[in-house]
Amino acid sequence: MAKIKRLERLLLSINTKKHFTLKELAVEFQVSTRTIQRDLLRLMEMGLPIVSEFGPHGGYRIEDDRILPPIGFTEMEASSILFALHAYEAESFPYQVQSRSASTKLLHYLPADAKEKWRHVQKRLAVHFPLPKESLHAPVMLEAAMKQKIVTVLYHVEGSNIYSNIQPIGIYNEDREWFCPAYCYSLNDFHVFNLSDIHQAVINYEPMDTKDFTAITIHNWAAKITPRSYLELVAEIAPHKTDYCVSHPFLKQFIVKVDDGTIMLKGRVLLNHINKIADYLWFLKSDITIHSPHEIKMIHARWAKEISAKNEVIFNM
């Protein structure tokens, strides 16, 4: 039996045993105890935590943190594992060290072109828990974003079904829905599509002029794009709410620190995305001073009035 094959089978065998001896393994693999001993030393050099025990009932055992046998992953399977592990590499996660270790090992063995694909996935996909229901169009949009291709979509808006060519920047999830910021060639402007509104989506592989989104990712798109229809966001944040803005996947793109230490939100925002931005800022309540746009202040005033009317105390006279 070839040495590599024997090592693989040996690893599989001892992973199932609580305790084993050289003689037992020598009989199982029909080799000498000396050969088994060399093989065990080789596995220990590879990182397998084998512990020797002395005494009349001595032998060998594997510590609790055992190494699994070799598992063959496809490139996309490895990428999906890497993406999932990425969410658990924060210092507050109990298995943060192990998560980073697993990511390092997977990245080490990925071929160069697969590593490049993984980097593209990170630029085009943002995921937050809990996840939405499965979307048939999410994989299509993600592939088009990674390859910078145009997608022909049929989507529902204001009671009408419309065909349009769009170029996705990436996809993200929020409020149990999948969203796709994209350049819409029908509108000649950027738009954020709710994937639940899209009925059909097909990637167009014909040679076509496309936008260069190399520097525009799902993490910075709002601050990097140059929309035709936009409003200027200018707002001042209370110092103790800075962490909320820094950790927010959308707002963090607009954070500006003024010379006097004041934290501001500044930048152009999509006119057709204004309700969602108002929702992001609503959380800050009285800890934000919005200078512009006036439209967000009007939305907040309407929401406050509706809440007040709904919860108005009626006094018995």
Backbone bond lengths (Angstrom), bond angles and torsions (degrees), N, CA, C in turn:
res aa  C-N    CA-C-N  psi(-1)  N-CA   C-N-CA  omega(-1)  CA-C   N-CA-C  phi
1 M - - - 1.461 - - 1.527 110.24 -
2 A 1.337 117.68 132.31 1.456 121.51 -179.78 1.523 110.18 -60.73
3 K 1.330 115.64 147.63 1.461 120.40 -174.75 1.531 111.62 -60.37
4 I 1.344 117.97 -45.74 1.471 121.37 -178.27 1.518 110.24 -60.35
5 K 1.331 115.55 -44.74 1.458 119.58 179.86 1.522 110.53 -63.36
6 R 1.335 116.36 -40.00 1.461 120.20 -179.67 1.538 110.81 -65.18
7 L 1.327 116.63 -40.37 1.459 120.57 178.71 1.530 111.00 -62.22
8 E 1.340 116.76 -40.43 1.461 120.55 179.00 1.528 110.16 -63.35
9 R 1.345 115.50 -46.46 1.474 119.70 -179.73 1.528 111.28 -67.25
10 L 1.336 116.33 -35.19 1.459 120.86 178.21 1.530 110.00 -65.05
11 L 1.329 116.04 -43.07 1.458 120.30 178.42 1.529 110.81 -61.21
12 L 1.325 116.71 -44.55 1.467 120.82 177.70 1.527 111.16 -60.75
13 S 1.324 115.89 -40.84 1.458 120.82 -176.64 1.518 112.17 -67.59
14 I 1.308 117.75 -51.38 1.466 120.06 -173.90 1.531 111.71 -73.52
15 N 1.331 117.83 -21.04 1.467 120.10 176.02 1.519 111.55 -67.17
16 T 1.323 116.92 -20.91 1.467 120.76 -179.98 1.523 112.00 -93.80
17 K 1.319 117.79 -4.72 1.475 121.45 -174.74 1.521 111.05 -106.61
18 K 1.312 116.60 141.89 1.455 120.89 173.68 1.526 110.85 -82.83
19 H 1.350 115.15 -29.10 1.459 120.25 -176.47 1.528 107.82 -153.41
20 F 1.327 117.54 142.99 1.475 120.17 179.82 1.529 109.33 -154.53
21 T 1.333 114.97 159.48 1.462 121.13 178.01 1.523 108.92 -120.81
22 L 1.324 115.78 163.85 1.461 121.00 177.66 1.522 110.86 -60.91
23 K 1.341 115.30 -41.36 1.461 119.70 -177.72 1.529 111.69 -62.95
24 E 1.366 116.10 -43.69 1.461 120.10 179.26 1.529 111.10 -59.54
25 L 1.319 116.41 -43.48 1.466 120.13 -178.54 1.527 111.14 -71.34
26 A 1.339 116.40 -35.76 1.468 120.25 178.84 1.526 110.56 -62.16
27 V 1.346 116.10 -40.84 1.467 120.43 178.33 1.529 110.00 -67.23
28 E 1.322 116.33 -43.08 1.471 121.06 -178.10 1.521 111.68 -61.84
29 F 1.348 116.71 -40.23 1.463 119.63 -175.51 1.534 113.28 -102.16
30 Q 1.353 114.56 1.27 1.472 120.41 176.01 1.531 111.95 56.19
31 V 1.336 114.51 46.64 1.465 121.17 174.11 1.520 107.27 -133.80
32 S 1.326 116.39 176.43 1.464 119.99 -179.62 1.529 110.36 -77.48
33 T 1.353 114.90 159.50 1.468 119.38 177.37 1.525 110.59 -64.30
34 R 1.328 115.63 -29.11 1.475 120.53 178.69 1.535 110.03 -65.01
35 T 1.339 115.44 -41.91 1.467 119.98 179.20 1.522 110.55 -64.90
36 I 1.335 116.84 -43.12 1.458 121.19 178.73 1.522 110.86 -62.04
37 Q 1.324 115.48 -39.68 1.466 119.68 179.82 1.526 110.54 -62.56
38 R 1.359 116.39 -41.82 1.475 120.05 178.06 1.533 110.26 -64.27
39 D 1.339 115.79 -39.61 1.469 119.46 -179.95 1.528 111.42 -64.90
40 L 1.339 115.85 -39.73 1.461 119.07 178.81 1.528 111.12 -65.58
41 L 1.322 116.38 -39.17 1.467 119.95 177.03 1.527 110.73 -62.18
42 R 1.343 115.71 -37.98 1.463 120.41 178.56 1.539 110.68 -64.60
43 L 1.332 116.67 -42.49 1.461 120.81 178.15 1.531 111.35 -65.84
44 M 1.316 116.76 -35.54 1.464 120.53 177.34 1.520 110.88 -66.88
45 E 1.340 117.04 -37.34 1.465 120.88 176.09 1.528 111.58 -64.14
46 M 1.352 115.79 -30.35 1.461 121.26 178.66 1.522 112.28 -79.02
47 G 1.336 116.96 -6.62 1.463 120.67 175.98 1.502 115.46 111.58
48 L 1.320 118.69 1.10 1.463 119.83 179.85 1.529 109.12 -71.18
49 P 1.360 117.80 123.61 1.472 120.52 -174.99 1.534 112.92 -79.37
50 I 1.331 116.26 75.15 1.468 121.55 179.96 1.526 108.93 -91.27
51 V 1.328 115.42 130.55 1.464 121.28 -178.66 1.525 108.71 -116.82
52 S 1.344 116.45 132.12 1.462 120.36 177.80 1.534 109.45 -92.17
53 E 1.338 115.96 143.39 1.469 121.74 179.96 1.518 108.92 -123.53
54 F 1.333 116.08 133.39 1.457 121.22 -178.27 1.524 111.12 -99.51
55 G 1.322 116.24 168.46 1.458 120.63 179.21 1.519 111.06 111.44
56 P 1.342 115.93 177.56 1.471 120.54 -177.03 1.529 112.98 -60.76
57 H 1.320 117.08 -28.43 1.465 120.52 179.14 1.533 110.52 -110.12
58 G 1.309 115.30 28.58 1.462 120.56 -177.16 1.510 113.18 -70.04
59 G 1.293 115.08 175.89 1.455 121.76 -179.16 1.520 108.85 159.94
60 Y 1.293 115.85 -138.50 1.472 120.59 -179.32 1.534 109.53 -135.25
61 R 1.317 114.57 154.96 1.458 120.60 172.47 1.539 108.26 -150.32
62 I 1.334 114.82 162.64 1.462 120.00 177.28 1.522 108.39 -103.37
63 E 1.318 115.57 135.76 1.461 119.68 178.08 1.528 110.03 -62.50
64 D 1.340 115.57 168.28 1.462 120.74 -174.71 1.526 113.00 -56.16
65 D 1.328 117.87 -38.11 1.459 121.43 -177.75 1.525 109.89 -83.83
66 R 1.317 116.35 73.79 1.451 121.07 -174.71 1.525 112.22 -77.39
67 I 1.329 115.41 155.35 1.459 121.20 177.92 1.519 109.27 -93.98
68 L 1.311 116.24 131.36 1.453 120.13 179.82 1.523 110.73 -74.51
69 P 1.316 116.62 155.79 1.465 119.23 176.44 1.522 110.28 -67.19
70 P 1.338 117.97 163.99 1.465 120.56 -179.21 1.526 111.52 -56.95
71 I 1.340 115.23 134.06 1.458 121.35 178.87 1.522 107.94 -123.28
72 G 1.311 116.50 129.05 1.457 119.95 -179.39 1.515 111.52 -88.38
73 F 1.341 117.30 116.76 1.449 122.46 176.84 1.520 110.00 -108.03
74 T 1.330 116.53 144.58 1.466 119.65 169.30 1.532 107.46 -75.48
75 E 1.325 116.14 166.18 1.462 119.89 -179.86 1.529 111.02 -60.44
76 M 1.340 117.30 -41.89 1.457 120.38 -179.15 1.519 111.72 -70.08
77 E 1.339 117.02 -33.90 1.458 119.68 175.82 1.530 110.13 -64.62
78 A 1.334 116.08 -42.86 1.466 120.31 178.44 1.527 110.54 -63.22
79 S 1.343 116.44 -41.04 1.466 120.41 179.17 1.528 111.04 -63.38
80 S 1.339 116.63 -40.51 1.467 119.56 -179.87 1.527 110.82 -66.41
81 I 1.336 116.60 -36.93 1.473 120.14 177.36 1.527 110.10 -66.71
82 L 1.324 116.39 -43.13 1.462 120.80 178.73 1.524 110.80 -59.89
83 F 1.336 115.58 -42.91 1.458 119.41 -179.11 1.528 110.73 -64.63
84 A 1.339 115.81 -41.47 1.462 119.59 179.37 1.528 111.04 -65.80
85 L 1.331 116.69 -41.28 1.466 120.53 -179.79 1.519 112.00 -65.66
86 H 1.330 116.18 -30.19 1.466 121.01 -176.84 1.531 111.37 -56.91
87 A 1.335 115.82 -34.75 1.463 120.13 -178.51 1.526 112.24 -71.83
88 Y 1.341 116.36 -16.34 1.463 120.29 -175.36 1.530 112.80 -110.93
89 E 1.319 116.34 20.07 1.454 119.59 -179.61 1.523 112.61 -98.31
90 A 1.333 116.64 5.37 1.463 120.19 176.92 1.524 109.87 -68.32
91 E 1.320 115.96 150.91 1.461 120.38 -175.30 1.523 112.35 -64.62
92 S 1.332 117.66 -23.33 1.465 120.34 -178.15 1.527 112.47 -78.21
93 F 1.339 118.06 -13.80 1.458 120.67 -178.30 1.530 109.79 -77.84
94 P 1.347 118.24 131.11 1.482 120.34 -175.80 1.527 113.91 -57.20
95 Y 1.348 118.15 -33.34 1.460 121.22 -179.20 1.527 111.44 -105.10
96 Q 1.321 115.57 34.22 1.462 120.56 -177.83 1.533 112.09 -60.03
97 V 1.337 117.24 -42.61 1.466 120.88 -179.43 1.519 110.58 -63.27
98 Q 1.330 116.28 -44.71 1.463 120.59 -179.79 1.532 111.36 -66.76
99 S 1.324 116.93 -36.94 1.468 120.59 178.75 1.520 110.70 -63.28
100 R 1.323 116.02 -44.63 1.472 119.45 179.25 1.525 110.94 -66.55
101 S 1.321 116.17 -37.09 1.460 120.16 179.16 1.527 110.76 -63.92
102 A 1.344 116.12 -44.39 1.470 120.11 179.19 1.522 110.94 -62.90
103 S 1.343 116.99 -41.29 1.467 120.88 178.43 1.523 111.12 -61.98
104 T 1.325 115.67 -43.03 1.470 120.40 -179.57 1.518 111.13 -61.68
105 K 1.344 116.28 -42.00 1.467 120.14 -179.96 1.523 111.43 -65.38
106 L 1.331 116.94 -44.73 1.466 120.15 179.93 1.527 111.32 -63.42
107 L 1.328 116.32 -43.67 1.467 119.91 179.82 1.523 111.88 -63.79
108 H 1.331 115.40 -36.11 1.464 120.03 -178.30 1.527 111.56 -60.51
109 Y 1.340 116.40 -38.88 1.461 120.10 -174.72 1.529 113.66 -94.53
110 L 1.328 117.13 -2.70 1.467 118.42 176.40 1.527 109.66 -74.09
111 P 1.335 118.70 136.21 1.466 120.71 174.31 1.530 110.41 -62.08
112 A 1.313 116.25 160.43 1.472 121.26 -175.24 1.529 111.71 -57.05
113 D 1.350 117.35 -43.39 1.466 119.09 -178.26 1.520 111.21 -69.38
114 A 1.338 117.48 -31.40 1.467 120.67 177.59 1.537 110.41 -70.53
115 K 1.341 116.86 -35.77 1.466 120.57 175.58 1.518 110.47 -62.91
116 E 1.338 116.30 -38.30 1.460 120.58 178.63 1.534 110.16 -65.20
117 K 1.338 116.56 -40.24 1.466 120.73 176.28 1.525 110.43 -60.72
118 W 1.309 115.65 -42.57 1.470 120.88 -179.97 1.522 110.41 -61.50
119 R 1.329 117.14 -40.77 1.466 120.48 177.88 1.533 110.42 -63.26
120 H 1.337 116.48 -37.47 1.462 120.50 177.92 1.526 110.90 -65.96
121 V 1.327 116.96 -39.62 1.462 120.78 178.32 1.525 109.81 -60.14
122 Q 1.328 116.99 -44.31 1.458 121.02 179.77 1.525 112.19 -61.41
123 K 1.330 116.99 -31.97 1.465 121.19 -178.93 1.527 112.33 -78.51
124 R 1.341 116.89 -20.26 1.468 119.64 -170.52 1.525 114.62 -115.54
125 L 1.321 117.87 -5.62 1.462 120.60 -176.11 1.523 110.40 -131.99
126 A 1.338 115.74 127.86 1.470 121.53 175.04 1.518 107.80 -126.48
127 V 1.326 116.38 126.38 1.464 121.10 -174.91 1.521 109.99 -126.01
128 H 1.323 115.12 135.60 1.460 121.65 176.48 1.530 107.89 -132.09
129 F 1.327 115.66 148.06 1.453 120.24 -179.23 1.524 110.42 -95.89
130 P 1.354 118.23 144.87 1.470 127.44 3.19 1.527 111.71 -78.43
131 L 1.326 115.76 155.31 1.451 121.06 -178.34 1.529 111.31 -80.60
132 P 1.337 117.38 152.07 1.470 120.44 175.95 1.529 110.50 -75.37
133 K 1.331 115.82 178.57 1.446 120.27 171.69 1.528 108.95 -66.17
134 E 1.333 115.66 159.58 1.460 120.42 -179.46 1.525 110.82 -59.95
135 S 1.328 116.04 136.79 1.462 121.52 176.19 1.525 109.08 -114.76
136 L 1.327 116.79 127.58 1.464 120.72 179.65 1.522 111.14 -67.08
137 H 1.329 116.48 -24.76 1.459 119.98 -173.94 1.532 113.37 -94.85
138 A 1.341 117.31 -12.25 1.470 119.94 -179.19 1.535 112.28 -59.72
139 P 1.356 119.67 -46.31 1.473 119.27 178.38 1.530 112.55 -62.46
140 V 1.329 117.24 -35.56 1.464 120.96 179.39 1.526 110.22 -65.22
141 M 1.324 116.06 -46.84 1.464 120.77 -179.35 1.530 111.47 -64.49
142 L 1.336 116.02 -39.59 1.463 119.83 179.70 1.518 110.71 -65.65
143 E 1.331 117.12 -44.40 1.472 120.37 178.69 1.524 111.10 -61.77
144 A 1.326 116.83 -43.61 1.465 120.78 179.62 1.528 110.64 -63.87
145 A 1.338 117.19 -39.24 1.465 120.75 178.98 1.522 111.21 -65.36
146 M 1.333 116.85 -41.00 1.460 120.55 -179.51 1.531 111.66 -67.38
147 K 1.340 116.12 -35.46 1.469 120.73 -177.69 1.526 112.20 -95.54
148 Q 1.354 116.83 -0.44 1.462 122.93 -177.41 1.528 110.82 52.29
149 K 1.339 113.94 55.82 1.455 121.93 178.92 1.524 110.30 -111.90
150 I 1.331 115.39 162.18 1.457 122.00 177.95 1.532 109.35 -93.04
151 V 1.325 115.60 140.32 1.457 121.96 178.70 1.529 109.19 -115.18
152 T 1.314 115.87 131.46 1.459 120.43 172.56 1.518 107.53 -89.88
153 V 1.338 116.80 121.31 1.460 121.15 -175.96 1.525 110.74 -122.61
154 L 1.304 114.87 150.56 1.461 122.91 168.24 1.518 105.45 -113.09
155 Y 1.337 117.02 114.32 1.455 119.23 -176.39 1.526 111.31 -130.19
156 H 1.295 113.75 158.85 1.463 121.94 -175.96 1.523 108.81 -101.92
157 V 1.325 117.18 126.50 1.462 121.33 178.06 1.526 109.26 -148.23
158 E 1.321 115.24 128.14 1.470 122.36 176.85 1.526 112.29 49.71
159 G 1.324 116.37 44.56 1.447 121.16 175.72 1.511 116.21 81.51
160 S 1.334 117.60 2.46 1.468 120.59 -178.79 1.519 110.69 -123.42
161 N 1.342 116.09 151.25 1.453 122.47 173.29 1.517 108.84 -100.07
162 I 1.337 116.21 127.24 1.459 121.31 -173.41 1.523 110.30 -128.44
163 Y 1.330 116.25 135.04 1.461 121.79 171.60 1.530 108.34 -90.42
164 S 1.321 115.70 139.56 1.460 118.96 178.86 1.523 110.12 -156.86
165 N 1.321 115.94 153.99 1.467 122.22 171.88 1.520 108.20 -98.75
166 I 1.318 115.70 127.05 1.468 119.92 179.77 1.526 109.47 -130.86
167 Q 1.323 115.58 153.44 1.465 120.58 174.82 1.525 108.76 -117.50
168 P 1.339 117.73 104.99 1.468 121.14 -175.78 1.530 112.50 -67.93
169 I 1.332 114.34 144.39 1.469 121.27 171.79 1.523 109.31 -89.49
170 G 1.325 116.18 -33.83 1.455 122.47 -179.13 1.516 108.10 167.57
171 I 1.317 116.81 -169.94 1.462 120.63 176.57 1.528 109.86 -135.22
172 Y 1.343 115.16 150.74 1.455 121.12 175.14 1.524 108.21 -146.24
173 N 1.320 116.26 162.24 1.457 119.88 178.70 1.513 110.69 -116.22
174 E 1.332 114.32 148.87 1.458 121.00 -179.31 1.522 108.64 -162.35
175 D 1.327 116.78 138.33 1.468 121.29 178.79 1.528 111.78 50.77
176 R 1.334 115.21 41.51 1.481 122.37 177.38 1.525 112.78 62.18
177 E 1.329 116.36 30.02 1.457 121.77 176.56 1.528 108.84 -134.86
178 W 1.358 116.11 151.79 1.457 121.17 173.66 1.527 109.25 -96.50
179 F 1.334 116.61 136.35 1.453 121.76 179.52 1.530 110.07 -125.99
180 C 1.329 114.63 152.93 1.461 120.49 -178.98 1.523 110.05 -138.48
181 P 1.342 118.14 103.46 1.465 119.45 171.09 1.527 108.74 -71.35
182 A 1.320 116.39 134.48 1.463 119.83 -174.29 1.524 110.03 -154.97
183 Y 1.316 115.11 161.19 1.468 119.49 171.10 1.516 107.36 -90.52
184 C 1.339 116.30 124.95 1.456 121.57 -178.75 1.526 108.72 -100.68
185 Y 1.326 116.63 118.04 1.458 120.74 -176.52 1.530 111.97 -75.44
186 S 1.327 117.64 -17.45 1.466 120.42 175.21 1.530 110.52 -76.48
187 L 1.333 115.77 -39.85 1.467 120.82 179.58 1.520 112.42 -85.05
188 N 1.347 116.07 -15.06 1.469 121.15 -171.84 1.526 110.64 54.46
189 D 1.312 115.25 39.68 1.457 120.42 -179.17 1.526 109.13 -161.02
190 F 1.316 115.61 170.54 1.462 121.09 177.51 1.526 109.94 -82.34
191 H 1.326 114.51 152.25 1.460 120.59 -179.70 1.528 107.98 -153.25
192 V 1.330 116.94 149.29 1.463 121.95 175.47 1.524 107.59 -103.13
193 F 1.329 116.28 113.91 1.461 121.70 -177.44 1.522 110.41 -94.04
194 N 1.319 115.49 132.77 1.460 121.40 169.44 1.523 106.17 -84.12
195 L 1.326 117.74 120.01 1.463 120.05 -174.45 1.523 112.75 -64.87
196 S 1.321 118.05 -19.13 1.459 120.02 176.85 1.530 111.27 -71.61
197 D 1.346 116.84 -17.43 1.470 120.99 177.30 1.524 112.17 -86.00
198 I 1.335 116.74 -9.85 1.464 120.78 -176.74 1.527 109.55 -93.28
199 H 1.328 116.08 125.20 1.462 121.62 -178.60 1.527 112.02 -93.44
200 Q 1.327 116.85 -34.18 1.462 121.90 179.83 1.525 108.79 -140.45
201 A 1.326 115.90 146.75 1.462 120.71 178.13 1.526 109.06 -151.70
202 V 1.334 116.26 121.93 1.465 121.89 -178.26 1.518 108.97 -133.57
203 I 1.337 116.64 128.91 1.458 120.71 177.98 1.527 109.65 -72.95
204 N 1.313 116.18 134.26 1.459 122.37 178.24 1.529 108.10 -96.85
205 Y 1.337 116.21 111.11 1.463 120.56 -177.86 1.531 112.57 -94.17
206 E 1.336 117.27 4.57 1.457 119.94 176.05 1.529 109.23 -69.31
207 P 1.345 117.15 148.75 1.469 119.20 177.74 1.530 110.63 -61.51
208 M 1.314 116.89 120.51 1.466 122.00 -179.00 1.518 109.20 -143.46
209 D 1.321 116.05 150.03 1.462 120.01 174.65 1.521 108.72 -70.13
210 T 1.320 116.48 129.57 1.463 121.00 -178.61 1.518 110.33 -128.13
211 K 1.315 115.68 163.58 1.460 121.83 174.77 1.524 109.60 -74.51
212 D 1.314 116.58 149.03 1.459 121.09 177.08 1.529 108.60 -92.19
213 F 1.334 115.62 103.81 1.456 121.37 -179.78 1.527 112.22 -101.83
214 T 1.317 117.14 22.96 1.465 120.27 -178.22 1.525 111.60 -55.48
215 A 1.329 116.31 -44.73 1.467 120.80 -177.54 1.516 112.77 -92.78
216 I 1.338 116.77 -4.34 1.464 121.23 179.79 1.521 108.58 -104.34
217 T 1.325 116.69 120.63 1.462 121.51 -176.84 1.521 110.05 -122.30
218 I 1.317 115.47 176.07 1.460 120.27 178.59 1.524 110.89 -68.61
219 H 1.333 117.04 -14.36 1.462 121.35 -178.28 1.528 113.48 -95.02
220 N 1.338 117.99 -16.27 1.466 119.10 -177.37 1.523 113.02 -131.53
221 W 1.341 117.31 5.45 1.459 121.22 -170.48 1.520 113.79 -54.94
222 A 1.331 117.17 -41.02 1.465 119.57 -174.32 1.521 112.40 -63.31
223 A 1.331 116.65 -34.15 1.463 120.53 -178.56 1.526 112.65 -89.20
224 K 1.336 117.39 -16.47 1.463 121.18 -174.04 1.528 114.13 -97.57
225 I 1.338 117.71 -27.34 1.457 119.32 -175.93 1.530 110.46 -74.81
226 T 1.331 116.33 162.14 1.463 121.88 176.75 1.525 108.65 -122.33
227 P 1.324 117.58 81.07 1.467 120.58 -177.20 1.523 111.85 -72.07
228 R 1.325 115.53 156.31 1.460 120.62 175.65 1.518 110.40 -78.18
229 S 1.329 116.15 -40.94 1.468 121.37 -178.52 1.525 108.53 -105.81
230 Y 1.319 115.97 106.28 1.465 119.25 -175.62 1.518 110.63 -145.88
231 L 1.333 113.92 166.80 1.457 122.37 173.72 1.517 107.85 -127.65
232 E 1.317 116.45 151.16 1.468 120.83 179.70 1.530 109.46 -89.24
233 L 1.326 115.57 120.37 1.455 121.16 176.30 1.521 109.30 -92.29
234 V 1.321 116.50 122.17 1.465 122.57 174.49 1.528 107.02 -138.24
235 A 1.309 116.03 114.90 1.467 119.73 -177.74 1.522 110.00 -147.13
236 E 1.329 115.91 147.81 1.462 122.29 178.90 1.527 109.13 -106.76
237 I 1.340 116.08 133.06 1.463 121.91 -175.25 1.528 110.59 -109.07
238 A 1.320 116.50 137.68 1.465 120.73 173.93 1.530 108.92 -64.40
239 P 1.332 118.02 140.66 1.478 120.88 -175.41 1.524 114.32 -53.04
240 H 1.334 118.48 -38.44 1.471 120.42 -176.03 1.524 112.43 -75.68
241 K 1.332 117.74 -3.34 1.461 120.90 176.97 1.530 111.71 -106.65
242 T 1.319 115.70 6.71 1.459 119.61 -179.53 1.525 111.77 -60.59
243 D 1.332 116.30 -40.64 1.470 120.31 -177.85 1.526 111.57 -59.49
244 Y 1.331 116.36 -37.40 1.465 119.52 178.78 1.523 110.50 -60.99
245 C 1.326 116.61 -44.16 1.467 120.67 -179.09 1.525 111.52 -70.37
246 V 1.323 116.83 -39.11 1.468 120.63 -179.40 1.521 110.71 -64.55
247 S 1.326 117.33 -37.25 1.466 120.84 -177.72 1.525 112.70 -87.00
248 H 1.318 117.82 -10.30 1.465 120.58 -177.56 1.534 109.72 -77.98
249 P 1.335 118.29 126.88 1.471 120.50 -175.14 1.523 114.38 -62.65
250 F 1.327 117.99 -22.70 1.461 120.35 179.27 1.527 111.75 -98.91
251 L 1.311 117.66 -50.95 1.464 121.90 -173.40 1.524 113.48 -65.50
252 K 1.333 117.30 -30.23 1.469 120.02 -175.32 1.522 112.76 -60.50
253 Q 1.338 117.15 -22.18 1.462 120.84 -179.84 1.528 112.61 -69.24
254 F 1.335 116.53 -20.95 1.458 120.93 -172.27 1.530 113.06 -107.05
255 I 1.327 117.54 5.01 1.465 120.42 -176.76 1.531 110.88 -70.61
256 V 1.316 114.95 129.28 1.473 122.04 176.90 1.524 107.73 -132.68
257 K 1.322 115.47 132.45 1.466 119.79 177.57 1.528 108.73 -102.28
258 V 1.327 116.17 118.36 1.465 122.11 -179.46 1.528 109.08 -78.63
259 D 1.320 115.75 160.29 1.472 121.34 -176.72 1.523 113.53 -54.27
260 D 1.337 117.05 -34.90 1.471 119.12 -179.14 1.526 113.07 -82.35
261 G 1.345 116.26 6.13 1.456 120.91 177.83 1.521 114.75 93.95
262 T 1.316 116.74 -5.41 1.464 120.48 178.79 1.526 110.59 -66.09
263 I 1.333 116.54 137.78 1.455 122.12 177.48 1.527 108.91 -96.37
264 M 1.321 116.05 123.68 1.455 121.66 -178.39 1.529 110.17 -121.44
265 L 1.323 115.12 156.11 1.459 122.54 167.71 1.521 106.47 -110.17
266 K 1.348 116.17 119.39 1.457 120.03 -177.36 1.518 110.51 -137.92
267 G 1.337 116.03 138.95 1.460 119.54 175.62 1.514 112.33 153.13
268 R 1.331 115.43 169.70 1.458 121.20 176.68 1.526 109.86 -82.53
269 V 1.318 115.71 137.15 1.461 120.25 177.50 1.521 109.01 -126.23
270 L 1.324 115.81 147.33 1.457 121.06 -178.88 1.523 111.53 -62.07
271 L 1.314 115.58 132.05 1.457 120.09 178.08 1.522 111.29 -61.24
272 N 1.347 116.48 -38.87 1.469 119.22 -178.78 1.528 113.17 -80.23
273 H 1.331 116.12 4.14 1.472 120.72 179.13 1.528 110.83 -114.32
274 I 1.327 116.92 11.14 1.454 120.87 -168.34 1.530 113.18 -68.30
275 N 1.338 118.26 -34.38 1.466 120.16 179.21 1.520 111.75 -64.92
276 K 1.323 115.91 -38.94 1.464 120.15 179.34 1.536 110.38 -67.88
277 I 1.326 117.29 -39.30 1.471 120.70 178.86 1.529 110.16 -66.72
278 A 1.326 115.89 -39.02 1.469 119.41 176.12 1.524 110.29 -59.59
279 D 1.324 116.06 -37.55 1.461 121.23 178.16 1.530 110.63 -63.97
280 Y 1.345 117.39 -42.74 1.465 120.87 178.53 1.534 111.13 -60.88
281 L 1.335 116.88 -40.77 1.462 121.23 -175.59 1.526 112.41 -80.65
282 W 1.330 116.74 -21.27 1.470 121.05 -179.04 1.513 111.34 -59.45
283 F 1.331 117.08 -31.70 1.468 122.09 -179.32 1.526 111.17 -60.34
284 L 1.320 117.62 -28.54 1.462 121.47 -175.23 1.527 112.83 -77.63
285 K 1.324 116.88 -16.14 1.475 123.16 175.48 1.537 111.19 50.95
286 S 1.341 116.48 -122.30 1.475 119.60 -176.72 1.524 112.75 -82.92
287 D 1.344 116.94 2.20 1.467 120.15 -179.14 1.524 112.46 -91.82
288 I 1.327 116.50 14.12 1.458 120.70 176.21 1.525 108.99 -134.33
289 T 1.323 115.52 138.77 1.463 121.57 173.41 1.515 107.49 -115.02
290 I 1.327 115.76 108.45 1.463 120.58 -177.11 1.522 109.14 -90.14
291 H 1.314 116.21 117.49 1.464 121.53 176.88 1.535 110.81 -86.94
292 S 1.321 116.01 -36.68 1.463 121.72 175.33 1.529 107.79 -162.32
293 P 1.331 116.91 154.25 1.464 127.59 7.11 1.527 112.03 -86.07
294 H 1.321 114.26 157.05 1.463 120.50 178.93 1.523 110.73 -62.39
295 E 1.350 117.06 -29.77 1.456 121.50 -177.81 1.536 112.31 -60.02
296 I 1.339 117.00 -38.05 1.469 119.67 178.86 1.521 110.68 -68.65
297 K 1.325 116.45 -39.70 1.464 119.46 178.03 1.529 110.93 -62.77
298 M 1.319 116.33 -37.11 1.462 120.14 178.57 1.533 111.35 -67.86
299 I 1.331 115.92 -39.65 1.468 120.23 177.78 1.520 110.61 -63.10
300 H 1.338 116.77 -45.07 1.465 120.75 179.19 1.529 111.25 -63.75
301 A 1.330 116.26 -39.25 1.471 120.07 179.18 1.527 110.29 -63.98
302 R 1.336 116.23 -39.50 1.465 119.70 179.11 1.522 110.95 -65.91
303 W 1.350 116.18 -43.46 1.464 120.05 179.25 1.527 111.24 -62.46
304 A 1.344 116.04 -42.59 1.465 120.38 -179.75 1.529 110.63 -63.47
305 K 1.328 115.96 -39.59 1.464 120.68 179.58 1.523 111.04 -65.99
306 E 1.345 116.15 -41.01 1.470 120.53 179.82 1.521 110.98 -65.47
307 I 1.345 116.54 -41.50 1.473 120.52 178.74 1.521 110.17 -65.52
308 S 1.334 115.73 -43.28 1.459 120.09 -179.59 1.528 111.08 -62.23
309 A 1.349 116.19 -43.10 1.466 120.21 -179.56 1.525 111.15 -65.36
310 K 1.330 115.95 -38.14 1.454 120.40 -178.13 1.516 112.17 -69.14
311 N 1.330 116.28 -32.08 1.461 120.60 -175.08 1.527 112.26 -110.14
312 E 1.327 117.68 19.58 1.458 121.53 -178.52 1.525 110.56 -63.76
313 V 1.308 115.42 133.88 1.463 120.88 178.66 1.522 109.30 -81.91
314 I 1.316 115.91 126.49 1.456 120.50 179.06 1.523 108.40 -101.15
315 F 1.335 115.15 118.95 1.461 119.72 -178.15 1.520 110.19 -90.30
316 N 1.296 115.60 136.06 1.465 119.96 174.78 1.522 109.26 -81.56
317 M 1.260 115.94 120.45 1.455 121.37 -177.17 1.548 109.91 -91.94
